[in-house]
Amino acid sequence: MDAASHEAWPVRRLARVSGVSEAHFARSFKDAFGVPPHRYLLTRRIERATTLLRDTDLPITDIAFQTGWQSLGTFGRTFRDITGESPGELRARQQAAAHPLDRVPPCYLAAAQRPALTTAVSEKRRREAGDSIPASKRPEVA
């Protein structure tokens, strides 16, 4: 998944490659990495997009497709939900800032700037909308 984060990695494919059931793979993956496979892949795609935005002059559309997104709109919305700014805003801020970190190995920078995806993007949207209690945790009304 890390080497080819631009590809589709459904749990069915991952489980088949691993030689285990889908349920076992998803459970084991979450136990090992702390997040479900989809969120892990999402993190890698956002990391790669952030690097390309910072270090290249590629158009944002090209970056979206190179990092595995099928739609520029979905890429932009998800990017903003996770990072708090649009791809264009991040690029402008990163390119305007001096880069005192040029001598830091890229793997350390990627780890330090890794987005926290311990909660689903939909959960973040619900919290921002003012509904801080998820539906699954609300008390039942008789």
C-alpha positions as CSV (number, residue, x, y, z in Angstrom):
1,M,0.0,0.0,0.0
2,D,2.8,2.4,0.8
3,A,4.7,1.8,-2.5
4,A,1.5,2.1,-4.6
5,S,-0.9,4.3,-2.7
6,H,-2.3,5.6,-5.9
7,E,-3.8,2.2,-6.6
8,A,-7.1,0.9,-5.3
9,W,-6.6,-1.3,-2.3
10,P,-10.0,-2.8,-1.3
11,V,-9.9,-5.1,1.7
12,R,-10.9,-8.0,-0.6
13,R,-7.6,-7.5,-2.6
14,L,-5.5,-7.2,0.5
15,A,-7.0,-10.2,2.1
16,R,-6.6,-12.3,-1.0
17,V,-2.9,-11.3,-1.2
18,S,-2.5,-12.1,2.5
19,G,-4.2,-15.4,2.2
20,V,-6.8,-14.7,5.0
21,S,-10.5,-13.8,5.2
22,E,-11.5,-10.1,4.7
23,A,-12.8,-9.8,8.3
24,H,-9.6,-11.3,9.7
25,F,-7.4,-9.0,7.6
26,A,-9.4,-5.9,8.5
27,R,-9.3,-6.7,12.2
28,S,-5.6,-7.6,12.2
29,F,-4.7,-4.5,10.2
30,K,-6.5,-2.2,12.6
31,D,-4.9,-4.0,15.6
32,A,-1.4,-3.5,14.0
33,F,-1.7,0.0,12.7
34,G,-4.5,1.5,14.8
35,V,-6.6,2.5,11.9
36,P,-8.6,0.6,9.3
37,P,-6.9,-0.1,5.9
38,H,-8.9,2.7,4.1
39,R,-7.9,5.4,6.6
40,Y,-4.3,4.2,6.4
41,L,-4.4,4.5,2.6
42,L,-6.0,7.9,2.8
43,T,-3.2,9.1,5.1
44,R,-0.6,7.9,2.6
45,R,-2.4,9.7,-0.3
46,I,-2.6,12.9,1.6
47,E,1.1,12.7,2.6
48,R,2.1,12.1,-1.0
49,A,-0.1,15.0,-2.2
50,T,1.3,17.3,0.4
51,T,4.9,16.5,-0.7
52,L,4.0,17.0,-4.3
53,L,2.3,20.3,-3.6
54,R,5.3,21.5,-1.5
55,D,8.1,20.3,-3.8
56,T,6.8,20.6,-7.4
57,D,4.9,22.9,-9.6
58,L,2.6,20.2,-11.0
59,P,-1.0,21.4,-11.4
60,I,-3.2,20.4,-8.5
61,T,-5.4,18.3,-10.9
62,D,-2.3,16.2,-11.9
63,I,-1.4,15.7,-8.2
64,A,-4.9,14.6,-7.4
65,F,-4.9,11.9,-10.1
66,Q,-1.3,10.8,-9.4
67,T,-2.1,10.2,-5.8
68,G,-5.1,8.0,-6.6
69,W,-8.1,10.3,-6.6
70,Q,-10.8,9.8,-9.3
71,S,-12.2,13.3,-8.8
72,L,-10.6,16.7,-8.2
73,G,-13.6,17.7,-6.1
74,T,-13.3,14.7,-3.8
75,F,-9.6,15.3,-3.5
76,G,-10.0,19.0,-2.6
77,R,-12.8,18.4,-0.1
78,T,-11.0,15.5,1.6
79,F,-7.7,17.3,1.7
80,R,-9.4,20.3,3.3
81,D,-11.2,18.1,5.9
82,I,-7.9,16.4,6.9
83,T,-5.4,19.3,6.7
84,G,-7.6,22.2,7.4
85,E,-6.7,24.0,4.2
86,S,-7.2,23.6,0.5
87,P,-4.4,22.1,-1.7
88,G,-3.8,25.6,-3.2
89,E,-3.6,27.3,0.2
90,L,-1.2,24.7,1.5
91,R,1.0,25.1,-1.6
92,A,1.1,28.9,-1.3
93,R,1.9,28.7,2.4
94,Q,4.6,26.1,2.0
95,Q,6.2,27.8,-1.0
96,A,6.2,31.2,0.7
97,A,7.8,29.9,3.9
98,A,11.5,29.6,4.2
99,H,12.6,26.0,4.3
100,P,14.9,25.6,7.3
101,L,14.1,21.8,7.2
102,D,15.8,21.2,3.9
103,R,18.5,19.1,5.6
104,V,16.0,16.9,7.5
105,P,15.5,13.5,5.9
106,P,12.1,13.3,4.0
107,C,11.0,10.3,5.9
108,Y,11.2,12.2,9.2
109,L,9.3,15.2,7.7
110,A,6.6,12.8,6.4
111,A,6.2,11.2,9.8
112,A,6.0,14.6,11.6
113,Q,3.5,16.0,9.2
114,R,1.3,12.8,8.9
115,P,-2.4,13.6,9.3
116,A,-4.1,12.1,12.3
117,L,-6.9,9.9,11.0
118,T,-8.0,8.1,14.1
119,T,-11.5,9.4,13.5
120,A,-13.3,9.2,10.2
121,V,-13.7,12.3,8.1
122,S,-17.5,12.0,8.4
123,E,-17.1,12.0,12.2
124,K,-15.0,15.2,11.9
125,R,-17.7,16.9,9.8
126,R,-20.4,15.9,12.3
127,R,-18.4,17.4,15.2
128,E,-17.8,20.6,13.3
129,A,-21.5,20.9,12.6
130,G,-22.1,20.9,16.3
131,D,-23.3,17.3,16.8
132,S,-20.6,16.1,19.1
133,I,-22.3,12.8,20.1
134,P,-22.2,10.1,17.4
135,A,-25.5,8.4,16.7
136,S,-24.2,5.0,17.9
137,K,-23.4,6.5,21.4
138,R,-26.7,8.4,21.9
139,P,-29.1,7.1,24.5
140,E,-32.2,5.5,23.2
141,V,-35.5,7.3,23.6
142,A,-38.4,5.1,24.6
